[in-house]
Amino acid sequence: RGQGMLTACKSNEKNIATALEMYASDNSGKYPADLQPLISGKYLLRIPTCPAAGKDTYTESYQVQATPDLFSFYCSGHNHGDLLPAGYPQYNAEMGLIDHP
C-alpha cells in the first residue's frame, strides 16, 4: 500500500511539472511565482494531494528563480514512512524527478 501511494505521489509531481512547463510555454518561458496560476483549469483542475498525507504537500515547498528560469518542489513532510526520508520525492526543472537521496 505504501509503495502505491509513493508511486501516486511521484505521478502527482510529474503532473505538476508538466503544468509548470505548459504555463512557461504560454508566458515567455517564465514559471509562476507560486502554484496557484496552474489551477485556472487550463493547466490543472486543482493542486493534487499526496495520497500518503491526504493533503497538498507540494505548494509549500515550491520555489522558483528567474535567472536562469528554474523551479523545484518536493513532498513536504515525512509522508512515505520507511520508503523515503522527509522531503522526498523531489522534482526540479534541471534534473526532473528525484526519488531518492
C-alpha positions as CSV (number, residue, x, y, z in Angstrom):
1,R,0.0,0.0,0.0
2,G,2.8,2.4,0.9
3,Q,4.6,1.8,-2.4
4,G,1.4,2.5,-4.3
5,M,0.9,5.8,-2.5
6,L,4.5,6.7,-3.2
7,T,4.0,5.9,-6.9
8,A,0.9,8.2,-7.0
9,C,2.9,11.0,-5.2
10,K,5.6,10.8,-7.9
11,S,2.9,10.9,-10.6
12,N,1.5,14.0,-9.0
13,E,4.9,15.7,-9.1
14,K,5.2,14.8,-12.8
15,N,1.8,16.3,-13.5
16,I,2.6,19.5,-11.7
17,A,5.9,19.8,-13.6
18,T,4.1,19.3,-16.9
19,A,1.6,22.0,-15.9
20,L,4.6,24.3,-15.0
21,E,6.2,23.7,-18.4
22,M,2.9,24.4,-20.2
23,Y,2.5,27.6,-18.2
24,A,6.0,28.7,-19.0
25,S,5.4,28.0,-22.7
26,D,2.4,30.3,-22.6
27,N,4.3,33.0,-20.6
28,S,7.5,33.8,-22.3
29,G,9.4,30.9,-20.6
30,K,8.6,32.2,-17.1
31,Y,7.4,30.0,-14.3
32,P,4.7,31.3,-11.9
33,A,5.7,32.7,-8.6
34,D,3.5,30.1,-6.9
35,L,1.4,27.2,-8.0
36,Q,-2.0,29.0,-7.9
37,P,-2.0,30.2,-11.5
38,L,-1.9,26.5,-12.6
39,I,-5.4,25.8,-11.3
40,S,-7.0,28.1,-13.8
41,G,-8.4,25.0,-15.4
42,K,-6.1,25.4,-18.3
43,Y,-3.2,23.5,-16.7
44,L,-4.6,21.7,-13.6
45,L,-8.1,21.5,-12.1
46,R,-6.6,21.5,-8.6
47,I,-3.2,21.0,-7.0
48,P,-3.0,17.3,-6.3
49,T,-2.8,15.8,-2.8
50,C,-0.2,13.4,-1.7
51,P,-2.2,10.2,-1.0
52,A,0.0,9.3,1.9
53,A,-0.5,12.7,3.6
54,G,-4.1,13.3,2.4
55,K,-3.3,16.9,1.6
56,D,-1.4,19.2,-0.8
57,T,2.3,18.8,0.2
58,Y,3.8,20.4,-2.8
59,T,2.7,24.1,-2.7
60,E,4.6,25.0,0.5
61,S,7.9,23.7,-0.9
62,Y,7.6,25.2,-4.4
63,Q,10.5,27.6,-5.3
64,V,11.2,29.5,-8.5
65,Q,14.1,31.5,-9.7
66,A,14.2,33.9,-12.7
67,T,17.8,33.8,-13.9
68,P,18.0,31.1,-15.2
69,D,14.3,30.2,-15.1
70,L,14.1,27.1,-12.8
71,F,11.7,25.6,-10.3
72,S,11.8,23.0,-7.7
73,F,9.4,21.4,-5.2
74,Y,9.0,18.3,-3.1
75,C,6.6,16.3,-1.0
76,S,6.8,18.2,2.3
77,G,6.9,16.1,5.5
78,H,7.8,12.6,6.3
79,N,4.9,11.1,4.4
80,H,6.3,7.9,2.9
81,G,7.4,6.1,6.1
82,D,10.4,3.9,5.7
83,L,10.4,4.1,1.9
84,L,11.9,7.7,1.7
85,P,13.2,10.3,4.1
86,A,11.3,13.6,4.7
87,G,11.3,15.9,1.7
88,Y,11.2,13.2,-0.9
89,P,10.3,12.7,-3.7
90,Q,11.5,15.9,-5.2
91,Y,11.2,17.5,-8.6
92,N,13.3,20.2,-10.2
93,A,13.5,21.7,-13.7
94,E,17.0,20.6,-14.3
95,M,17.0,17.0,-13.1
96,G,13.4,16.0,-13.2
97,L,12.1,13.6,-10.6
98,I,14.5,12.8,-7.8
99,D,13.0,9.9,-6.0
100,H,15.8,9.1,-3.5
101,P,18.6,10.9,-1.7
